[in-house]
Amino acid sequence: MILHTLLNYDTLRVIWWVLLGVLLIGFAVMDGFDLGTGMLLPFLGKNDLERRVIINAVGPTWEGNQVWLVLGGGAIFAAWPQLYAVSFSGFYLAMFVILIGLILRPVAFKYRSKNESPAWRSRWDWALFAGSFIPALICGVAMGNVLQGVPFRLTPELYIHYDGSFFGLLNPFAILAGLISVTMLLMHGAAWLCIKTEGAIAARARTVGSISAVVTAVLFVLAGIVLWKFVDGYSITSALNTTGPSNPLFKTAAHAPGAWMQNYQQHPWTMAAPILGVLGCLIAALLLRSRKEGLAMISSGLGIAGIILTVGASMFPMILPSSVDPRFSLTVWDSSSSHMTLFIMLVCTLIFMPLILAYTSWVYSVLWGKVNAKDINDGNGHAY
C-alpha cells in the first residue's frame, strides 16, 4: 500500500487549508506583539531609558517569532503553489514594502544603541516604529483586498496575468481592514508590555491596550457590516470535484451580494469565529483594566485568532477570488499541490512542528520575567 493513500486527497486539502490558517494565526499572535511593541515604542517611552526597557521586552524573542512568517510563506509555496504565484506576483510591490519594513526592524534593533546621541537613537526608534507599522498595515490591506477579489486572470495554459496596481490596493474597505490589523496588534503589544514591564510604562500600556482592544472590536463589527451589505462575495456555481486536478478553469463561479455570509447560514457553528473575535478583544480590555495581564494576553490572542478565523470561515472554499472573472478564482479544491506532496509535507509537519513548539516554550520559560530600568542600567545581560 502506498502510504499517501491512507488520507484522501480532499481530506489532505482541507488539512492544509486549516494548517495555513494555523500558521497565519501563529504569525499574528507570536510576532504580533513584537510589531505592536514596535509601534508603541515612540509613544510609551518618554525617555531613552524607558525606550530601552520597551525594546528589551521583546529583544530576546523577536527573531524567533518570525519563524512563523517563514513557515507560512513556505507552506503557501509548497502546499498552494498557485496561490503563491498569484499573490506574490500580484502583490509584488506590497510585498516589497513589507520587506522594507521587516528589514528596518533588525537594523533598528542592532544599531540603535551603537551611538549615545539622542538624535541617533530617536531616528532608529522611528525606524522601528515604521518597520512595525508598515507590515501590520499592509497585511491587513492585503486581507481586505482578498475579501473583495483580486484582479488577476488565467490563460488556458494557466499563465497568470495581474491587472491591478499598488495604489489600487488602497481602497476604503482594504484600509479599514488595515486599521483593524494595526489596532489589534497595538492591543496585543500593549498586553505584552503589561506583562514584561512595570511602573509608568505598564500603566501607559494598560491604557493604550484597553482603548485599542475596544477600537479593534468596533472596527471589526463595522467591517463585518460593510462586508455583508456592500461587498460582493464569491461562490462556486458548478458541481464540486473535491479530488479533481488543480486547475481552476474546470469550475464555474459567480459573485453576488452577501455571498460571504452563506457559510454562516449553512453552518451556524461558524459564527463562533466572529463572536470570538469580538469577545476576545472586549474581554482583553476588561482584563487589562483589572490588571490581569496574563489573562489579557491570552484573551487578546484569542481575539486575533477569531478575526483571522472569521476570514477563513467566510471564504471557504475560496482562497483567492478573482474580480476579473470568478471562474479564475482559486479554491481549496483546485489550487493545491499533488496528493503525494501534501502527504509528505503533513508528515514533516507532524515531526517538526512539535519540536518548534517545544523549543519556543523552552525559550520563553528561560527568558520569562519583567524588564526594569535597574537591569538596563546594570547591563544585566540585556541585548539592546
C-alpha positions in Angstrom: 0.0 0.0 0.0 1.3 3.5 -0.8 1.2 5.4 2.4 -0.2 8.6 1.0 -3.4 6.8 0.1 -4.2 6.5 3.8 -5.6 10.0 3.6 -8.0 11.1 0.8 -6.9 13.9 -1.4 -9.8 16.1 -0.3 -9.0 15.4 3.3 -5.4 16.5 2.8 -6.6 19.7 1.1 -8.8 20.6 4.0 -6.0 19.8 6.5 -3.6 22.1 4.7 -6.2 24.8 4.5 -6.5 24.5 8.3 -2.8 24.4 8.7 -2.4 27.6 6.6 -4.8 29.3 9.0 -2.9 28.0 12.0 0.3 29.4 10.6 -1.2 32.8 9.9 -2.6 32.9 13.4 0.7 31.8 14.8 2.4 34.7 13.0 -0.2 37.2 14.1 -0.1 36.1 17.7 3.6 35.4 18.2 5.1 38.1 16.0 2.1 40.4 16.5 3.1 41.6 20.0 6.6 42.4 18.6 5.0 44.6 15.9 2.7 46.1 18.4 5.5 46.9 20.8 7.5 48.5 18.0 4.5 50.7 17.1 4.1 51.8 20.7 7.8 52.5 21.3 8.0 56.2 20.5 4.8 57.0 22.4 5.0 54.9 25.6 8.7 55.5 26.2 9.2 59.1 27.4 12.9 59.0 27.7 15.8 56.8 26.5 15.8 54.5 29.5 12.1 53.8 29.1 12.5 53.1 25.4 15.4 50.7 26.2 13.1 48.9 28.6 10.4 48.6 25.9 12.9 47.3 23.3 14.3 44.7 25.7 10.8 43.5 26.5 10.8 41.9 23.0 14.6 41.9 22.3 15.3 38.3 23.2 12.4 36.7 21.3 11.5 38.8 18.3 13.8 37.0 15.9 12.5 33.6 16.9 8.9 34.8 16.5 9.5 35.5 12.8 9.8 31.7 12.3 6.0 31.7 11.9 6.3 34.1 8.9 8.9 31.8 7.3 6.7 28.7 7.9 3.6 30.5 6.5 5.5 31.5 3.3 6.9 28.0 2.9 3.5 26.4 3.4 1.9 28.6 0.7 4.8 27.8 -1.7 4.7 24.1 -1.2 1.0 23.4 -0.5 -0.7 26.1 -2.5 1.7 26.9 -5.4 -0.9 28.7 -7.5 -1.8 30.9 -4.5 1.9 31.6 -4.0 2.3 32.5 -7.7 -0.7 34.9 -7.9 -0.3 36.6 -4.5 3.5 37.1 -4.6 3.5 38.3 -8.2 0.2 40.4 -8.0 1.1 41.9 -4.6 4.8 42.3 -5.6 5.1 45.9 -4.7 3.1 45.5 -1.5 5.3 42.6 -0.5 8.4 44.7 -1.3 7.1 47.4 1.0 6.5 44.8 3.8 10.1 43.5 3.3 11.4 47.1 3.7 9.6 47.3 7.0 10.8 43.9 8.1 14.4 44.8 7.1 14.2 48.1 9.1 13.3 46.2 12.3 16.5 44.2 12.8 18.7 47.1 11.7 16.9 49.4 14.2 17.3 46.8 17.0 21.0 46.3 16.3 22.1 49.9 15.6 20.1 52.0 18.0 22.5 51.6 20.9 25.7 51.9 18.9 25.7 55.6 19.5 24.6 57.5 22.5 23.5 60.6 20.6 19.8 61.3 21.3 19.1 62.3 17.7 20.7 59.0 16.5 18.6 56.9 18.9 15.4 58.8 18.1 15.8 58.2 14.4 16.2 54.5 15.0 13.2 54.5 17.3 11.1 55.9 14.5 12.6 53.4 12.1 11.5 50.6 14.4 8.0 52.2 14.5 7.9 52.3 10.7 9.2 48.7 10.4 6.4 47.6 12.7 3.6 49.8 11.4 4.1 49.1 7.7 3.9 45.3 7.8 0.9 45.5 10.2 -1.0 47.9 7.9 -0.2 46.3 4.6 -1.0 42.7 5.8 -4.4 44.0 6.8 -4.8 45.9 3.5 -4.0 42.7 1.6 -6.6 40.7 3.5 -9.2 43.4 2.7 -8.4 43.1 -1.0 -8.6 39.3 -0.9 -12.2 39.6 0.5 -13.1 41.9 -2.4 -11.4 39.9 -5.1 -8.0 40.3 -6.7 -7.8 41.5 -10.3 -6.0 38.5 -11.9 -6.8 36.2 -14.8 -5.5 32.9 -16.1 -4.8 31.8 -19.6 -5.8 28.3 -20.8 -2.2 27.3 -20.1 -2.6 28.7 -16.5 -0.3 31.6 -17.1 -1.1 34.4 -14.6 -1.8 38.0 -15.5 -2.3 40.6 -12.8 -4.3 43.6 -13.9 -4.2 45.7 -10.8 -1.8 48.3 -9.3 -0.3 49.0 -5.9 -2.4 52.1 -5.3 -5.5 50.2 -6.4 -5.0 48.1 -3.3 -5.5 51.2 -1.1 -9.3 51.3 -1.4 -11.6 52.2 1.5 -12.5 48.7 2.7 -8.9 47.5 2.4 -7.8 50.5 4.5 -10.4 49.6 7.1 -9.0 46.0 7.2 -5.6 47.5 7.6 -6.7 49.6 10.5 -8.1 46.5 12.2 -4.8 44.8 11.8 -2.9 47.8 13.3 -5.2 48.2 16.3 -5.4 44.5 17.1 -1.6 44.3 17.2 -1.4 47.5 19.3 -3.7 45.7 21.7 -1.5 42.6 21.7 1.7 44.6 22.0 0.3 46.6 24.9 -0.8 43.4 26.7 2.7 42.0 26.3 4.3 45.2 27.7 2.0 45.0 30.7 3.4 41.5 31.4 7.1 42.4 30.8 7.3 45.9 32.3 6.3 47.7 35.4 5.5 51.2 36.7 4.7 54.1 34.4 5.4 52.1 31.2 3.0 49.3 32.2 0.3 51.9 33.2 0.5 53.6 29.9 0.4 50.3 28.1 -2.6 49.3 30.1 -4.5 52.4 28.9 -3.4 52.2 25.3 -4.1 48.4 25.2 -7.6 48.7 26.6 -8.5 51.5 24.2 -7.0 49.6 21.2 -9.0 46.5 22.1 -12.3 48.3 22.1 -11.4 50.1 18.9 -10.5 46.8 17.3 -13.8 45.2 18.3 -15.8 48.2 16.9 -13.9 48.3 13.6 -14.2 44.5 13.3 -18.0 44.7 13.7 -18.1 47.7 11.2 -16.1 45.7 8.7 -18.5 42.8 9.0 -21.5 45.0 8.3 -19.8 46.6 5.3 -18.8 43.1 4.0 -22.4 42.0 4.4 -24.1 45.0 2.9 -21.7 46.5 0.4 -19.1 43.9 -0.7 -19.9 41.2 -3.2 -18.8 37.7 -2.2 -17.9 34.7 -4.3 -19.3 31.2 -4.6 -18.9 28.1 -6.8 -21.8 27.5 -9.1 -20.7 24.2 -10.7 -20.6 20.8 -9.2 -17.8 20.3 -6.7 -15.0 17.9 -7.5 -13.0 17.8 -4.3 -10.5 15.3 -5.5 -10.0 16.6 -9.0 -6.9 18.1 -10.6 -5.6 21.5 -9.5 -7.0 23.5 -12.4 -9.2 26.5 -11.5 -10.6 26.6 -15.1 -12.6 23.3 -14.6 -15.2 25.1 -12.5 -17.7 28.0 -12.8 -18.2 30.6 -10.1 -20.1 33.8 -9.5 -20.0 36.9 -7.3 -23.1 38.1 -5.5 -24.1 40.4 -2.6 -23.9 38.7 0.7 -22.2 35.6 -0.6 -19.6 35.7 2.1 -22.4 35.1 4.6 -23.6 31.9 3.1 -21.4 29.7 5.3 -22.8 31.2 8.4 -26.3 30.4 7.3 -25.5 26.8 6.2 -23.2 26.1 9.2 -24.3 28.2 12.2 -21.4 26.9 14.3 -19.0 29.0 12.2 -20.5 32.1 14.0 -18.1 31.1 16.8 -15.3 32.8 14.9 -16.6 36.4 14.7 -18.0 36.0 18.2 -14.6 35.0 19.4 -13.0 37.9 17.6 -15.3 40.5 19.3 -15.5 39.0 22.8 -11.7 38.3 22.8 -10.9 41.9 22.3 -13.6 43.3 24.7 -12.6 40.8 27.4 -8.9 41.7 26.9 -9.8 45.4 27.5 -11.6 44.5 30.8 -8.7 42.3 31.9 -6.2 45.0 31.2 -8.2 47.4 33.3 -8.3 44.8 36.0 -4.5 44.4 35.9 -4.8 40.7 34.9 -2.1 40.9 32.3 -1.6 37.2 31.7 -5.3 36.5 31.0 -5.5 39.7 29.0 -2.6 38.4 26.7 -4.5 35.1 26.2 -7.8 36.9 25.5 -6.0 39.2 23.1 -4.5 36.2 21.2 -8.0 34.6 21.1 -9.4 37.8 19.7 -6.8 37.9 16.9 -7.4 34.2 16.2 -11.2 34.9 16.0 -10.6 37.7 13.5 -8.4 35.6 11.2 -10.7 32.6 11.5 -13.7 34.8 10.5 -12.0 35.5 7.2 -11.4 31.8 6.6 -15.0 30.8 7.7 -16.5 33.4 5.4 -14.5 32.5 2.3 -14.3 28.7 2.4 -13.7 27.0 0.0 -12.4 30.1 -1.8 -8.8 31.0 -1.1 -8.2 33.9 -3.6 -11.2 35.1 -5.6 -10.7 36.8 -9.0 -12.5 40.1 -9.6 -11.8 39.9 -13.3 -13.7 36.6 -13.8 -14.9 34.5 -10.8 -14.1 31.4 -12.8 -10.4 32.1 -12.3 -10.7 32.1 -8.5 -8.5 29.8 -6.6 -10.2 27.4 -4.2 -9.3 24.7 -1.7 -10.3 22.1 -4.3 -8.4 23.3 -7.4 -5.2 25.1 -6.4 -3.2 22.7 -4.2 -0.1 20.6 -4.7 -0.4 16.9 -5.6 -1.8 14.3 -3.2 1.7 12.9 -2.6 3.2 16.3 -1.9 0.5 17.2 0.6 1.0 13.9 2.4 4.8 14.2 2.7 4.5 17.8 3.9 2.0 16.7 6.6 4.4 14.0 7.8 7.2 16.6 8.0 4.8 19.0 9.9 3.9 16.3 12.4 7.6 15.7 13.1 8.9 19.3 13.2 6.0 21.4 14.5 6.1 19.8 18.0 9.9 20.5 18.1 9.3 24.1 17.2 6.6 24.5 19.8 8.8 22.7 22.4 11.8 24.9 21.7 9.7 28.1 21.7 8.1 27.2 25.0 11.6 26.5 26.5 12.9 29.8 25.3 10.0 31.7 26.8 10.3 29.8 30.1 14.1 30.7 30.3 13.6 34.4 29.4 10.5 34.9 31.5 10.3 37.8 33.9 10.0 41.6 33.9 12.4 44.1 32.4 13.1 47.1 34.6 15.3 50.2 34.5 17.7 48.8 37.1 18.5 45.8 35.0 19.1 48.1 32.0 21.4 50.4 33.9 23.3 47.4 35.3 23.8 45.9 31.9 22.4 42.7 33.3 22.6 40.6 30.1 20.2 42.6 28.0 20.8 42.6 24.3 19.9 46.2 23.4 
